[in-house]
């Protein structure tokens, strides 16, 4: 990954975390949670729901809308990370969902869009 893409991604994740906390009332539990199965951008609580959040940032419309890149393969990988987290922290009783935050960092606009319950747990 190029340095420019890393910077863009980090800025998008920072904006997403601030948006979730300040505008949506989420409590951020972990950022960039890593395990042997992969990484989850943000793990947060939205009232009584454990939210596993994937952040996708775009600096242009050239590659489509951000949430389109959370395809079935990515959903499967995120599902495995979420299950590992649930097992590690023994939060089997918690309600959980997957959210996607689409961040647009366009030349004339910065916009953050939350897609709650964006996809379901997928094990195949």
Helices and strands as residue ranges (DSSP letters): H 3-22, E 27-35, E 38-46, E 49-58, G 66-69, H 72-88, E 95-106, E 109-119
